[in-house]
Amino acid sequence: MIDTELAESINEAQAARTRLDLAKSAPKVFRAIIGFDAAAREGLDPALVELIQIRASHLNHCAYCLHMHTNDARKAGESEDRLHLVAVWREARHFFTEKEQAALALTEAVTLVADGGVSDEVYAQAATQFDDAELAHVLALIMTINTWNRVALATGKVAGTDERR
């Protein structure tokens, strides 16, 4: 019953959507973002990728991406406990490795860069957990999810309508 009601609500929200579809209106731009995203993920642990994308999507209030990436994380075997605690990871550090904590802190700093930049402390912590190539990919991934969040928010994407399928 609830699933049927949710599906109907999602369909209604999608039907009411009046903003442009970036993939259709600027396909080269859209494909470039997809390429950037794919390159950023290379060599990174898929679980870490999802944690980064989930945290940035929390901070940017992007329900579309948050729904998509929590579902992706579940499909990849992520636990419900960790998914529920990503937003408050500092209070639940014992659920996350030091590497994940460093990535989450860097995700917050880069996502909220206007609030004070990326501190030397946050950057140094990440640099102790990742080699230069991994750190470059983590930074690129953070930039990519922030771009996707902005695309979804600016174009009115509806949570529950994962258009990758």
ABEGO torsion letter per residue (X at the ends): XAAAAAAAAAAAAAAABABBBAAAABAAAAAAAAAAAAAAABGBBAAAAAAAAAAAAAAAGBAAAAAAAAAAAAAAGBBAAAAAAAAAAAAAAAABBAAAAAAAAAAAAAAAAAAGEBBAAAAAAAAAABBAAAAAAAAAAAAAAAAAAAAAAAAGBBBGBBAAX
